[in-house]
Amino acid sequence: MQDVIVVGAGNAAFSAALAARERVERVLVLEKAPREWLGGNSYFTAGAFRMVFEGLDDLRSILDTLSDEQAEEIELPPYTARDFMADMQRVTQGRSDPELASILVNESMETARWLHSKGLRWTLLYARQAYRVNGKLRFWGGLNVGIEGGGKGLIEQQLAAAQAHGIEVRYDAPVVELLRDASGHISGVVCQGPRGREEIMGHAVVLASGGFEADPRLRAMYLGPNWDIAKVRGTPYNTGEVLQMALAAGAQPYGHWSGCHATAWDAAAPPVGDRELTNLLTKQSYPLGLVVNAEGQRFVDEGADFRNYTYAKYGAEILRQPGAIAYQLFDAKTEPLLRQDEYTAPGVSRFEAGSIGELAQKLGVSVEALEYTVSQFNGAVQAGEFNPAIKDGKKTIGIQPPKSNWAQPLDTPPYYGFAVTCGITFTFGGLRIDMDAQVLDRAGQPIGGLYAAGELVGGLFYHNYPGGSGLMAGSVFGRRAGSGAARHALAKQVATAG
């Protein structure tokens, strides 16, 4: 008999397991994938966590290696709870569940410190979230801190913490059924793996096995036409069986079932995530340049906001374009500002030319159309000082769509083009939970012994999300789910003993 069973082995799952282990002895993690695919989608992230902080001194409580000399050259404005909540409400169009969003925001820094206490190592995101301006490294976009080693480092460190605390992790152990006791409470799970069918009894179960983004049929069913052809940014194992199983057991569906996180992904990427390149297949420096479709036409405002607030929705815009493909364009002025690890990764879809016409030929786009688009854009750029570390208001006038910030003429050879398509990260529809991360049934009542965290929880994100809030939500609600499951397990033990 296990005290707490955690289904899944990504960030949310490990957070739940570590929190449960603080209160109970027997915590078991069941992972559908083989050992070499450990980590779910968390492994494929940049390891960035959005959190509330009062300033750099506040963050230094979790930044073990930041020296006084390094701190002196950093400009890092505070990111308050009001800022975080405003970002949540703004990008989700006011639909984010207010109670869940409040928990996420107000427990973000506390959760980061808790993870640090478990041995996770934090670092400032110099390469992703800062530009050097007037001799200072200025951080931007409210997303400043991540785990050393990115997603790979996150999972390695969480696994090490789990092992150090005596948490058992089983691989090749897909859960196919939830078990109930006579009272209707969840009493365990059934695994159907290489060892055959196995019933595993537990006082409480935490579901943290991801969404349905890796199942093309479910993508087409819930997200709509053409989503079955999107590339999968992460693990191929998040195919929604546990989510569907919970719904069949009476769990309440919640959230934006036709919405997802999807980003600009290298057009030559494999159908599912690459374990070596992981997040480097994304292409997120587009606010500095132009984005055109296969017909040579712009279709988004590249500078609408910092990329932290647009990249998760622009993948869907690319999917809507002819051939589900687009091209990010830069010139000699902007190319040095690109995320070099992303834009020079092995096998990247990169093209270089001495003129716009030559670049169009290499991209397979109409020369006349692309030259016209670039000419119109260049003529619409307004005067002003370009500053990538702030929303500089350097914009275009007289063209549609506009570019609201960071507009510079594309006029300095050589020119660069990068072919991108839609890469889906995770789905927004999921289960409804209460403030203790306990799963609710369709009548709004808690299902005894069943908790959930991570991507299969609905209600937080609609249409879009603020970058870094997904991992933080996984840890915040994973911690709550693990603690709640452990309390339930202890109560069951007392009742049994009595």
FIBA-212792 format. One record per residue (C-alpha): residue in one letter; x, y, z; residue number from 1. Coordinates in steps of 0.05 Angstrom, whole numbers. Layout:
BEGIN
+-----+--------+--------+--------+-----+
! res !     c1 !     c2 !     c3 !   n !
+-----+--------+--------+--------+-----+
!   A !      X !      Y !      Z ! NUM !
...
+-----+--------+--------+--------+-----+
! end
This chain:
BEGIN
+-----+--------+--------+--------+-----+
! res !     c1 !     c2 !     c3 !   n !
+-----+--------+--------+--------+-----+
!   M !      0 !      0 !      0 !   1 !
!   Q !     27 !     68 !    -21 !   2 !
!   D !     11 !    131 !     16 !   3 !
!   V !     11 !    175 !    -46 !   4 !
!   I !     15 !    154 !   -119 !   5 !
!   V !     36 !    207 !   -169 !   6 !
!   V !     20 !    195 !   -243 !   7 !
!   G !     71 !    228 !   -288 !   8 !
!   A !    144 !    248 !   -280 !   9 !
!   G !    151 !    321 !   -302 !  10 !
!   N !    159 !    384 !   -262 !  11 !
!   A !     88 !    383 !   -232 !  12 !
!   A !     93 !    309 !   -215 !  13 !
!   F !    161 !    316 !   -180 !  14 !
!   S !    136 !    377 !   -143 !  15 !
!   A !     77 !    337 !   -118 !  16 !
!   A !    120 !    278 !    -99 !  17 !
!   L !    169 !    321 !    -60 !  18 !
!   A !    113 !    357 !    -23 !  19 !
!   A !     78 !    291 !     -6 !  20 !
!   R !    143 !    261 !     20 !  21 !
!   E !    148 !    317 !     72 !  22 !
!   R !     88 !    286 !    107 !  23 !
!   V !     85 !    212 !     88 !  24 !
!   E !    135 !    156 !     78 !  25 !
!   R !    112 !    118 !     17 !  26 !
!   V !    109 !    160 !    -47 !  27 !
!   L !    109 !    126 !   -114 !  28 !
!   V !    117 !    161 !   -182 !  29 !
!   L !     90 !    124 !   -243 !  30 !
!   E !    116 !    145 !   -311 !  31 !
!   K !     85 !    121 !   -375 !  32 !
!   A !    149 !    133 !   -416 !  33 !
!   P !    213 !     94 !   -413 !  34 !
!   R !    271 !    121 !   -373 !  35 !
!   E !    303 !    154 !   -433 !  36 !
!   W !    241 !    198 !   -442 !  37 !
!   L !    236 !    220 !   -369 !  38 !
!   G !    211 !    290 !   -355 !  39 !
!   G !    149 !    299 !   -398 !  40 !
!   N !    145 !    368 !   -430 !  41 !
!   S !    185 !    399 !   -374 !  42 !
!   Y !    248 !    369 !   -404 !  43 !
!   F !    237 !    408 !   -468 !  44 !
!   T !    229 !    476 !   -436 !  45 !
!   A !    280 !    531 !   -424 !  46 !
!   G !    270 !    521 !   -350 !  47 !
!   A !    243 !    592 !   -341 !  48 !
!   F !    196 !    606 !   -282 !  49 !
!   R !    155 !    669 !   -274 !  50 !
!   M !    153 !    694 !   -202 !  51 !
!   V !    139 !    755 !   -160 !  52 !
!   F !    199 !    791 !   -131 !  53 !
!   E !    215 !    858 !   -101 !  54 !
!   G !    281 !    868 !   -136 !  55 !
!   L !    348 !    836 !   -148 !  56 !
!   D !    363 !    831 !    -73 !  57 !
!   D !    300 !    791 !    -64 !  58 !
!   L !    321 !    743 !   -119 !  59 !
!   R !    391 !    735 !    -90 !  60 !
!   S !    361 !    690 !    -36 !  61 !
!   I !    357 !    635 !    -90 !  62 !
!   L !    415 !    656 !   -134 !  63 !
!   D !    474 !    622 !   -103 !  64 !
!   T !    527 !    642 !   -153 !  65 !
!   L !    511 !    716 !   -166 !  66 !
!   S !    570 !    759 !   -143 !  67 !
!   D !    567 !    831 !   -120 !  68 !
!   E !    606 !    850 !   -183 !  69 !
!   Q !    555 !    817 !   -228 !  70 !
!   A !    498 !    849 !   -190 !  71 !
!   E !    527 !    918 !   -201 !  72 !
!   E !    518 !    914 !   -277 !  73 !
!   I !    446 !    889 !   -275 !  74 !
!   E !    382 !    930 !   -282 !  75 !
!   L !    324 !    888 !   -260 !  76 !
!   P !    258 !    923 !   -243 !  77 !
!   P !    213 !    891 !   -190 !  78 !
!   Y !    157 !    845 !   -214 !  79 !
!   T !    100 !    853 !   -165 !  80 !
!   A !     39 !    811 !   -151 !  81 !
!   R !     -2 !    865 !   -184 !  82 !
!   D !     42 !    860 !   -247 !  83 !
!   F !     36 !    785 !   -250 !  84 !
!   M !    -39 !    785 !   -240 !  85 !
!   A !    -48 !    841 !   -292 !  86 !
!   D !     -7 !    800 !   -342 !  87 !
!   M !    -49 !    738 !   -328 !  88 !
!   Q !   -115 !    775 !   -338 !  89 !
!   R !    -90 !    814 !   -398 !  90 !
!   V !    -64 !    756 !   -440 !  91 !
!   T !   -121 !    709 !   -422 !  92 !
!   Q !   -172 !    763 !   -440 !  93 !
!   G !   -197 !    765 !   -368 !  94 !
!   R !   -217 !    692 !   -367 !  95 !
!   S !   -165 !    661 !   -320 !  96 !
!   D !   -198 !    631 !   -259 !  97 !
!   P !   -187 !    686 !   -206 !  98 !
!   E !   -176 !    638 !   -147 !  99 !
!   L !   -126 !    595 !   -185 ! 100 !
!   A !    -91 !    655 !   -213 ! 101 !
!   S !    -86 !    687 !   -144 ! 102 !
!   I !    -54 !    624 !   -116 ! 103 !
!   L !     -5 !    621 !   -174 ! 104 !
!   V !     16 !    693 !   -166 ! 105 !
!   N !     19 !    697 !    -90 ! 106 !
!   E !     56 !    631 !    -79 ! 107 !
!   S !    105 !    638 !   -137 ! 108 !
!   M !    165 !    665 !    -99 ! 109 !
!   E !    152 !    621 !    -38 ! 110 !
!   T !    150 !    560 !    -85 ! 111 !
!   A !    215 !    580 !   -117 ! 112 !
!   R !    248 !    583 !    -49 ! 113 !
!   W !    218 !    515 !    -32 ! 114 !
!   L !    247 !    485 !    -95 ! 115 !
!   H !    314 !    516 !    -77 ! 116 !
!   S !    310 !    482 !    -10 ! 117 !
!   K !    302 !    416 !    -46 ! 118 !
!   G !    368 !    427 !    -83 ! 119 !
!   L !    345 !    461 !   -147 ! 120 !
!   R !    395 !    513 !   -172 ! 121 !
!   W !    370 !    579 !   -200 ! 122 !
!   T !    403 !    628 !   -249 ! 123 !
!   L !    386 !    693 !   -282 ! 124 !
!   L !    365 !    685 !   -355 ! 125 !
!   Y !    419 !    729 !   -384 ! 126 !
!   A !    416 !    702 !   -456 ! 127 !
!   R !    340 !    698 !   -460 ! 128 !
!   Q !    316 !    759 !   -422 ! 129 !
!   A !    368 !    814 !   -422 ! 130 !
!   Y !    400 !    862 !   -470 ! 131 !
!   R !    461 !    905 !   -456 ! 132 !
!   V !    440 !    978 !   -458 ! 133 !
!   N !    487 !   1034 !   -439 ! 134 !
!   G !    535 !    986 !   -407 ! 135 !
!   K !    481 !    953 !   -363 ! 136 !
!   L !    447 !    886 !   -371 ! 137 !
!   R !    374 !    906 !   -372 ! 138 !
!   F !    324 !    850 !   -360 ! 139 !
!   W !    255 !    855 !   -391 ! 140 !
!   G !    187 !    822 !   -395 ! 141 !
!   G !    178 !    801 !   -322 ! 142 !
!   L !    212 !    734 !   -334 ! 143 !
!   N !    281 !    735 !   -306 ! 144 !
!   V !    298 !    670 !   -270 ! 145 !
!   G !    305 !    597 !   -290 ! 146 !
!   I !    336 !    531 !   -270 ! 147 !
!   E !    409 !    520 !   -286 ! 148 !
!   G !    413 !    474 !   -346 ! 149 !
!   G !    344 !    492 !   -372 ! 150 !
!   G !    291 !    437 !   -377 ! 151 !
!   K !    344 !    383 !   -376 ! 152 !
!   G !    374 !    411 !   -313 ! 153 !
!   L !    305 !    418 !   -282 ! 154 !
!   I !    288 !    345 !   -290 ! 155 !
!   E !    358 !    321 !   -270 ! 156 !
!   Q !    355 !    361 !   -206 ! 157 !
!   Q !    283 !    341 !   -189 ! 158 !
!   L !    299 !    268 !   -200 ! 159 !
!   A !    360 !    274 !   -156 ! 160 !
!   A !    318 !    307 !   -102 ! 161 !
!   A !    265 !    252 !   -107 ! 162 !
!   Q !    318 !    198 !   -101 ! 163 !
!   A !    351 !    233 !    -42 ! 164 !
!   H !    283 !    233 !     -6 ! 165 !
!   G !    270 !    160 !    -19 ! 166 !
!   I !    215 !    169 !    -72 ! 167 !
!   E !    208 !    110 !   -119 ! 168 !
!   V !    202 !    124 !   -194 ! 169 !
!   R !    177 !     70 !   -241 ! 170 !
!   Y !    183 !     76 !   -316 ! 171 !
!   D !    144 !     40 !   -371 ! 172 !
!   A !     85 !     43 !   -323 ! 173 !
!   P !     24 !     72 !   -359 ! 174 !
!   V !    -37 !     81 !   -315 ! 175 !
!   V !    -99 !     53 !   -349 ! 176 !
!   E !   -151 !     55 !   -294 ! 177 !
!   L !   -169 !     90 !   -229 ! 178 !
!   L !   -191 !     45 !   -172 ! 179 !
!   R !   -246 !     64 !   -122 ! 180 !
!   D !   -263 !     38 !    -53 ! 181 !
!   A !   -332 !     23 !    -26 ! 182 !
!   S !   -342 !     96 !     -8 ! 183 !
!   G !   -326 !    119 !    -79 ! 184 !
!   H !   -259 !    148 !    -61 ! 185 !
!   I !   -199 !    136 !   -106 ! 186 !
!   S !   -160 !     79 !    -75 ! 187 !
!   G !   -106 !     66 !   -126 ! 188 !
!   V !    -91 !     55 !   -199 ! 189 !
!   V !    -81 !      0 !   -250 ! 190 !
!   C !    -17 !     -2 !   -291 ! 191 !
!   Q !    -11 !    -39 !   -356 ! 192 !
!   G !     63 !    -43 !   -373 ! 193 !
!   P !    115 !    -94 !   -392 ! 194 !
!   R !    101 !   -132 !   -328 ! 195 !
!   G !     28 !   -139 !   -347 ! 196 !
!   R !    -33 !   -113 !   -309 ! 197 !
!   E !    -17 !    -91 !   -239 ! 198 !
!   E !    -62 !    -61 !   -186 ! 199 !
!   I !    -27 !    -11 !   -141 ! 200 !
!   M !    -65 !     10 !    -80 ! 201 !
!   G !    -55 !     79 !    -50 ! 202 !
!   H !    -90 !    125 !     -1 ! 203 !
!   A !    -88 !    183 !    -50 ! 204 !
!   V !    -71 !    195 !   -124 ! 205 !
!   V !    -42 !    257 !   -157 ! 206 !
!   L !    -52 !    263 !   -232 ! 207 !
!   A !      4 !    302 !   -265 ! 208 !
!   S !     11 !    268 !   -332 ! 209 !
!   G !      2 !    327 !   -381 ! 210 !
!   G !    -50 !    344 !   -432 ! 211 !
!   F !    -69 !    314 !   -500 ! 212 !
!   E !    -23 !    354 !   -546 ! 213 !
!   A !     14 !    292 !   -573 ! 214 !
!   D !    -50 !    259 !   -598 ! 215 !
!   P !    -67 !    285 !   -668 ! 216 !
!   R !   -139 !    258 !   -665 ! 217 !
!   L !   -154 !    294 !   -599 ! 218 !
!   R !   -120 !    358 !   -626 ! 219 !
!   A !   -165 !    358 !   -686 ! 220 !
!   M !   -226 !    341 !   -643 ! 221 !
!   Y !   -216 !    396 !   -592 ! 222 !
!   L !   -172 !    449 !   -625 ! 223 !
!   G !   -200 !    445 !   -695 ! 224 !
!   P !   -179 !    434 !   -767 ! 225 !
!   N !   -106 !    427 !   -784 ! 226 !
!   W !    -83 !    418 !   -712 ! 227 !
!   D !    -70 !    346 !   -728 ! 228 !
!   I !    -12 !    368 !   -773 ! 229 !
!   A !     22 !    412 !   -721 ! 230 !
!   K !     90 !    390 !   -697 ! 231 !
!   V !     95 !    369 !   -624 ! 232 !
!   R !    146 !    411 !   -587 ! 233 !
!   G !    156 !    361 !   -530 ! 234 !
!   T !    144 !    290 !   -510 ! 235 !
!   P !    104 !    241 !   -553 ! 236 !
!   Y !     75 !    209 !   -490 ! 237 !
!   N !     26 !    265 !   -471 ! 238 !
!   T !    -33 !    234 !   -507 ! 239 !
!   G !    -88 !    248 !   -458 ! 240 !
!   E !   -108 !    179 !   -433 ! 241 !
!   V !   -104 !    198 !   -359 ! 242 !
!   L !   -143 !    262 !   -371 ! 243 !
!   Q !   -197 !    223 !   -408 ! 244 !
!   M !   -196 !    170 !   -353 ! 245 !
!   A !   -209 !    223 !   -300 ! 246 !
!   L !   -266 !    252 !   -340 ! 247 !
!   A !   -297 !    183 !   -348 ! 248 !
!   A !   -292 !    175 !   -272 ! 249 !
!   G !   -335 !    237 !   -263 ! 250 !
!   A !   -284 !    293 !   -260 ! 251 !
!   Q !   -308 !    361 !   -283 ! 252 !
!   P !   -278 !    388 !   -349 ! 253 !
!   Y !   -254 !    459 !   -343 ! 254 !
!   G !   -217 !    512 !   -381 ! 255 !
!   H !   -204 !    529 !   -454 ! 256 !
!   W !   -211 !    462 !   -490 ! 257 !
!   S !   -201 !    494 !   -559 ! 258 !
!   G !   -139 !    532 !   -536 ! 259 !
!   C !    -66 !    514 !   -529 ! 260 !
!   H !      5 !    540 !   -523 ! 261 !
!   A !     37 !    537 !   -592 ! 262 !
!   T !     99 !    573 !   -616 ! 263 !
!   A !    142 !    586 !   -677 ! 264 !
!   W !    180 !    521 !   -687 ! 265 !
!   D !    234 !    504 !   -737 ! 266 !
!   A !    202 !    479 !   -801 ! 267 !
!   A !    254 !    423 !   -807 ! 268 !
!   A !    242 !    398 !   -736 ! 269 !
!   P !    221 !    325 !   -726 ! 270 !
!   P !    147 !    309 !   -712 ! 271 !
!   V !    160 !    307 !   -637 ! 272 !
!   G !    212 !    337 !   -591 ! 273 !
!   D !    286 !    326 !   -601 ! 274 !
!   R !    319 !    304 !   -535 ! 275 !
!   E !    385 !    336 !   -553 ! 276 !
!   L !    362 !    403 !   -580 ! 277 !
!   T !    300 !    409 !   -536 ! 278 !
!   N !    279 !    482 !   -533 ! 279 !
!   L !    330 !    505 !   -585 ! 280 !
!   L !    282 !    489 !   -642 ! 281 !
!   T !    239 !    547 !   -622 ! 282 !
!   K !    250 !    614 !   -657 ! 283 !
!   Q !    231 !    671 !   -610 ! 284 !
!   S !    270 !    732 !   -633 ! 285 !
!   Y !    216 !    751 !   -684 ! 286 !
!   P !    199 !    818 !   -649 ! 287 !
!   L !    264 !    845 !   -677 ! 288 !
!   G !    247 !    829 !   -750 ! 289 !
!   L !    190 !    814 !   -798 ! 290 !
!   V !    147 !    752 !   -804 ! 291 !
!   V !    117 !    734 !   -872 ! 292 !
!   N !     77 !    676 !   -898 ! 293 !
!   A !     90 !    633 !   -960 ! 294 !
!   E !     58 !    688 !  -1003 ! 295 !
!   G !    108 !    739 !   -977 ! 296 !
!   Q !     56 !    776 !   -935 ! 297 !
!   R !     60 !    797 !   -862 ! 298 !
!   F !      4 !    771 !   -818 ! 299 !
!   V !     21 !    790 !   -745 ! 300 !
!   D !     45 !    850 !   -707 ! 301 !
!   E !    114 !    825 !   -690 ! 302 !
!   G !    124 !    880 !   -639 ! 303 !
!   A !     56 !    878 !   -605 ! 304 !
!   D !     90 !    862 !   -539 ! 305 !
!   F !    151 !    829 !   -509 ! 306 !
!   R !    156 !    759 !   -539 ! 307 !
!   N !    140 !    730 !   -469 ! 308 !
!   Y !     68 !    752 !   -481 ! 309 !
!   T !     59 !    734 !   -555 ! 310 !
!   Y !    100 !    672 !   -572 ! 311 !
!   A !     51 !    622 !   -542 ! 312 !
!   K !     -5 !    647 !   -588 ! 313 !
!   Y !     34 !    662 !   -652 ! 314 !
!   G !     44 !    588 !   -667 ! 315 !
!   A !    -31 !    583 !   -680 ! 316 !
!   E !    -26 !    643 !   -727 ! 317 !
!   I !     28 !    607 !   -767 ! 318 !
!   L !    -16 !    544 !   -772 ! 319 !
!   R !    -70 !    586 !   -804 ! 320 !
!   Q !    -24 !    609 !   -861 ! 321 !
!   P !    -18 !    575 !   -928 ! 322 !
!   G !     21 !    510 !   -920 ! 323 !
!   A !     25 !    523 !   -844 ! 324 !
!   I !     92 !    556 !   -854 ! 325 !
!   A !    123 !    625 !   -844 ! 326 !
!   Y !    190 !    659 !   -849 ! 327 !
!   Q !    224 !    704 !   -799 ! 328 !
!   L !    267 !    757 !   -833 ! 329 !
!   F !    326 !    796 !   -805 ! 330 !
!   D !    384 !    837 !   -832 ! 331 !
!   A !    455 !    853 !   -811 ! 332 !
!   K !    430 !    903 !   -758 ! 333 !
!   T !    386 !    853 !   -721 ! 334 !
!   E !    420 !    786 !   -733 ! 335 !
!   P !    471 !    798 !   -676 ! 336 !
!   L !    413 !    807 !   -627 ! 337 !
!   L !    382 !    740 !   -643 ! 338 !
!   R !    384 !    683 !   -592 ! 339 !
!   Q !    445 !    651 !   -623 ! 340 !
!   D !    433 !    582 !   -593 ! 341 !
!   E !    364 !    580 !   -626 ! 342 !
!   Y !    383 !    611 !   -692 ! 343 !
!   T !    448 !    572 !   -703 ! 344 !
!   A !    426 !    504 !   -676 ! 345 !
!   P !    446 !    443 !   -717 ! 346 !
!   G !    400 !    434 !   -777 ! 347 !
!   V !    364 !    500 !   -768 ! 348 !
!   S !    324 !    524 !   -828 ! 349 !
!   R !    369 !    584 !   -840 ! 350 !
!   F !    378 !    622 !   -906 ! 351 !
!   E !    424 !    680 !   -922 ! 352 !
!   A !    427 !    726 !   -982 ! 353 !
!   G !    455 !    792 !  -1007 ! 354 !
!   S !    388 !    820 !  -1029 ! 355 !
!   I !    314 !    813 !  -1012 ! 356 !
!   G !    301 !    783 !  -1081 ! 357 !
!   E !    355 !    731 !  -1073 ! 358 !
!   L !    328 !    714 !  -1003 ! 359 !
!   A !    258 !    706 !  -1032 ! 360 !
!   Q !    285 !    656 !  -1083 ! 361 !
!   K !    320 !    616 !  -1030 ! 362 !
!   L !    257 !    615 !   -987 ! 363 !
!   G !    213 !    595 !  -1046 ! 364 !
!   V !    172 !    659 !  -1039 ! 365 !
!   S !    151 !    705 !  -1096 ! 366 !
!   V !    207 !    755 !  -1108 ! 367 !
!   E !    158 !    810 !  -1128 ! 368 !
!   A !    113 !    798 !  -1068 ! 369 !
!   L !    169 !    798 !  -1016 ! 370 !
!   E !    204 !    858 !  -1046 ! 371 !
!   Y !    137 !    896 !  -1044 ! 372 !
!   T !    123 !    875 !   -972 ! 373 !
!   V !    192 !    897 !   -948 ! 374 !
!   S !    190 !    962 !   -987 ! 375 !
!   Q !    122 !    980 !   -958 ! 376 !
!   F !    145 !    962 !   -888 ! 377 !
!   N !    210 !   1002 !   -894 ! 378 !
!   G !    171 !   1062 !   -917 ! 379 !
!   A !    123 !   1058 !   -858 ! 380 !
!   V !    177 !   1056 !   -804 ! 381 !
!   Q !    175 !   1118 !   -760 ! 382 !
!   A !    235 !   1154 !   -731 ! 383 !
!   G !    255 !   1140 !   -659 ! 384 !
!   E !    307 !   1105 !   -617 ! 385 !
!   F !    308 !   1030 !   -622 ! 386 !
!   N !    314 !    996 !   -554 ! 387 !
!   P !    301 !    921 !   -549 ! 388 !
!   A !    300 !    922 !   -473 ! 389 !
!   I !    237 !    964 !   -468 ! 390 !
!   K !    173 !    973 !   -508 ! 391 !
!   D !    205 !   1030 !   -546 ! 392 !
!   G !    144 !   1053 !   -586 ! 393 !
!   K !    185 !   1053 !   -650 ! 394 !
!   K !    130 !   1034 !   -697 ! 395 !
!   T !    101 !   1034 !   -767 ! 396 !
!   I !     45 !   1077 !   -792 ! 397 !
!   G !      0 !   1064 !   -852 ! 398 !
!   I !      7 !    989 !   -861 ! 399 !
!   Q !    -32 !    929 !   -837 ! 400 !
!   P !    -16 !    894 !   -793 ! 401 !
!   P !     24 !    948 !   -758 ! 402 !
!   K !     88 !    937 !   -720 ! 403 !
!   S !     80 !    970 !   -652 ! 404 !
!   N !    151 !    967 !   -625 ! 405 !
!   W !    222 !    954 !   -649 ! 406 !
!   A !    207 !    972 !   -721 ! 407 !
!   Q !    271 !    982 !   -761 ! 408 !
!   P !    277 !    982 !   -837 ! 409 !
!   L !    300 !    915 !   -865 ! 410 !
!   D !    353 !    947 !   -909 ! 411 !
!   T !    423 !    925 !   -889 ! 412 !
!   P !    452 !    863 !   -923 ! 413 !
!   P !    464 !    807 !   -913 ! 414 !
!   Y !    392 !    786 !   -902 ! 415 !
!   Y !    370 !    725 !   -863 ! 416 !
!   G !    308 !    682 !   -867 ! 417 !
!   F !    286 !    625 !   -821 ! 418 !
!   A !    230 !    577 !   -839 ! 419 !
!   V !    182 !    563 !   -781 ! 420 !
!   T !    118 !    524 !   -771 ! 421 !
!   C !     71 !    512 !   -712 ! 422 !
!   G !     98 !    474 !   -653 ! 423 !
!   I !     46 !    456 !   -600 ! 424 !
!   T !     70 !    456 !   -528 ! 425 !
!   F !     10 !    440 !   -485 ! 426 !
!   T !    -66 !    443 !   -485 ! 427 !
!   F !   -107 !    489 !   -440 ! 428 !
!   G !   -168 !    446 !   -428 ! 429 !
!   G !   -167 !    400 !   -368 ! 430 !
!   L !   -195 !    382 !   -300 ! 431 !
!   R !   -226 !    429 !   -249 ! 432 !
!   I !   -191 !    431 !   -181 ! 433 !
!   D !   -205 !    467 !   -117 ! 434 !
!   M !   -155 !    509 !    -77 ! 435 !
!   D !   -124 !    446 !    -48 ! 436 !
!   A !   -114 !    419 !   -119 ! 437 !
!   Q !   -166 !    365 !   -106 ! 438 !
!   V !   -205 !    344 !   -168 ! 439 !
!   L !   -278 !    365 !   -169 ! 440 !
!   D !   -335 !    325 !   -198 ! 441 !
!   R !   -388 !    352 !   -245 ! 442 !
!   A !   -429 !    374 !   -185 ! 443 !
!   G !   -371 !    414 !   -158 ! 444 !
!   Q !   -355 !    366 !   -102 ! 445 !
!   P !   -285 !    339 !    -87 ! 446 !
!   I !   -270 !    269 !   -110 ! 447 !
!   G !   -241 !    235 !    -49 ! 448 !
!   G !   -168 !    217 !    -55 ! 449 !
!   L !   -158 !    249 !   -125 ! 450 !
!   Y !   -113 !    309 !   -137 ! 451 !
!   A !    -84 !    341 !   -200 ! 452 !
!   A !    -30 !    390 !   -222 ! 453 !
!   G !      6 !    412 !   -285 ! 454 !
!   E !    -19 !    414 !   -356 ! 455 !
!   L !    -80 !    371 !   -346 ! 456 !
!   V !   -110 !    424 !   -299 ! 457 !
!   G !   -157 !    473 !   -334 ! 458 !
!   G !   -178 !    543 !   -318 ! 459 !
!   L !   -113 !    581 !   -314 ! 460 !
!   F !    -96 !    596 !   -387 ! 461 !
!   Y !   -142 !    619 !   -443 ! 462 !
!   H !   -119 !    640 !   -513 ! 463 !
!   N !    -49 !    654 !   -488 ! 464 !
!   Y !     -5 !    654 !   -426 ! 465 !
!   P !     52 !    695 !   -396 ! 466 !
!   G !    118 !    660 !   -411 ! 467 !
!   G !    145 !    621 !   -352 ! 468 !
!   S !     77 !    615 !   -317 ! 469 !
!   G !     67 !    543 !   -339 ! 470 !
!   L !    126 !    515 !   -301 ! 471 !
!   M !    110 !    558 !   -241 ! 472 !
!   A !     38 !    535 !   -242 ! 473 !
!   G !     62 !    463 !   -245 ! 474 !
!   S !    105 !    472 !   -183 ! 475 !
!   V !     55 !    515 !   -144 ! 476 !
!   F !     -4 !    467 !   -154 ! 477 !
!   G !     41 !    406 !   -154 ! 478 !
!   R !     63 !    426 !    -84 ! 479 !
!   R !     -9 !    438 !    -63 ! 480 !
!   A !    -32 !    372 !    -94 ! 481 !
!   G !     23 !    332 !    -60 ! 482 !
!   S !      9 !    364 !      8 ! 483 !
!   G !    -65 !    354 !      1 ! 484 !
!   A !    -57 !    281 !    -21 ! 485 !
!   A !    -11 !    269 !     39 ! 486 !
!   R !    -61 !    299 !     88 ! 487 !
!   H !   -115 !    254 !     58 ! 488 !
!   A !    -69 !    194 !     64 ! 489 !
!   L !    -54 !    209 !    137 ! 490 !
!   A !   -129 !    217 !    152 ! 491 !
!   K !   -142 !    150 !    118 ! 492 !
!   Q !    -88 !    118 !    161 ! 493 !
!   V !   -119 !    145 !    224 ! 494 !
!   A !   -188 !    122 !    204 ! 495 !
!   T !   -162 !     52 !    187 ! 496 !
!   A !   -124 !     47 !    252 ! 497 !
!   G !   -185 !     69 !    291 ! 498 !
+-----+--------+--------+--------+-----+
! end
